[in-house]
Amino acid sequence: MVSQGVAVGLTIGILPVFLEPLEAAFDAPRTATSMGQILIMFALAASSLVTGPALDKGYARGVMLVGIGLLVTAMLIASLSSNLFLLAVAALFAGAAVPPCGPITAASLVTRNFDAERGRALGLASMGPPLGSGLFAGLAGWLLGRFVWNEVFVIFAVVAAVVLVPLVWSIVPARYATESDGAGGNANMAEVVRSPAFLWAGGLFAIAAGIATGWTVHTAAFVAGTGFSETGASWVLAVQFWMGVPGALVFGMLADRVSLTGLFIAMLGSTAAVLAIFATGPGTWAVAALCTVMGFASAGMIPLYMVLLGQRLGPDAIGRAVGLSNLLMLPVMATSVLFAASVFESTESYAGALVVFAVGILGSIGCLFGSNREASRRATVAAKAVKA
């Protein structure tokens, strides 16, 4: 929970708060500064493809320590940036740091250590990203009012090192045993990619998480456009992230007791509804209230998806599956970021983009039904094999 909070909070969480300060510092258009999120997610997807197999082979502590090193390096490069190119390099390091310290590693650790009450454990662990994102978004807004933006990155580098290194070294095992020891599990990367069970589930994640993550880049600017100050908008964003803490816990606990299909529909439907209402131009405080709903609902994605992957693929393939899921999400997220920026620059409003996003979120439910059909088919085949 803590490692996810720091890794996600210091990358995806703080980026919306830095969006406008970086525009001013480098006299850059919003499309250019929004590219930071795309670079982060590109590096995140690439890093996932390496992190996943290493986790499936059981190398937990080493993976996490490498991630911490990448995160600290990213903060320091950002602090020294004198142009957008160096900021882009920092974004790449930051993105590469997320899988070794973030949700993919948490999913592997929890799946290996919990069988019963796995949903609750994933829910607790998944409180990290919204908790850290809210904390660091609010802290970034406060620090930017007192320090130069690059000094804030130095502060965050120190925080990452001081918090994470002792924690990981003292608690995380150096290595876990695997079912196929030395080979990293029963499925290689190609087998996971070819699995219809993964493709349907990955499609769901790519569309829903890609749109939600892409929109988050613009959330602070959108909120500021309704009448909040820059600091006020950062705190609204922080509250949205923080609402993911109870959201992740509630959805995770319910995943052990309630149909995953029903939970996914509730989560995705609520998220789509909020985006659609945003498009109608609600008032300042209505937007703030809707942001809290968005934070609670969207936080269900990670624990529910991890439970779904655990059921479909098992613990020794989950690292690869999550890594590939991030790769599938990348083009959706990148398109969402640039599409929203383009719509805003041409119309001075996010309304058109928000309508498209709401429809896309609802469309991802179709992938959920496809995943269910594939699971039923596999169960039927397995039953017939047992009878034979």
Sequence and secondary structure as in RCSB ss.txt:
>XXXX:A:sequence
MVSQGVAVGLTIGILPVFLEPLEAAFDAPRTATSMGQILIMFALAASSLVTGPALDKGYARGVMLVGIGLLVTAM
LIASLSSNLFLLAVAALFAGAAVPPCGPITAASLVTRNFDAERGRALGLASMGPPLGSGLFAGLAGWLLGRFVWN
EVFVIFAVVAAVVLVPLVWSIVPARYATESDGAGGNANMAEVVRSPAFLWAGGLFAIAAGIATGWTVHTAAFVAG
TGFSETGASWVLAVQFWMGVPGALVFGMLADRVSLTGLFIAMLGSTAAVLAIFATGPGTWAVAALCTVMGFASAG
MIPLYMVLLGQRLGPDAIGRAVGLSNLLMLPVMATSVLFAASVFESTESYAGALVVFAVGILGSIGCLFGSNREA
SRRATVAAKAVKA
>XXXX:A:secstr
 HHHHHHHIIIIITHHHHHHHHHHHHT  HHHHHHHHHHHHHHHHHHHHHHHHHHHTT HHHHHHHHHHHHHHHH
HHHHT SSHHHHHHHHHHHHHHHHHHSHHHHHHHHHHH STTHHHHHHHHTTHHHHHHHHHHHHHHHHHTTS HH
HHHHHHHHHHHHHHHHHHHHHS S    TTTTTTSS  HHHHHH HHHHHHHHHHHHHHHHHHHHHHHHHHHHHT
TT  HHHHHHHHHHHHHHHHHHHHHHHHHHTTS HHHHHHHHHHHHHHHHHHHHT   HHHHHHHHHHHHHHHTT
HHHHHHHHHHHHH TTTHHHHHHHHHHHHHHHHHHHHHHHHHHHHHHS SHHHHHHHHHHHHHTHHHHHHHHHHH
HHHHHHHHHHHH 
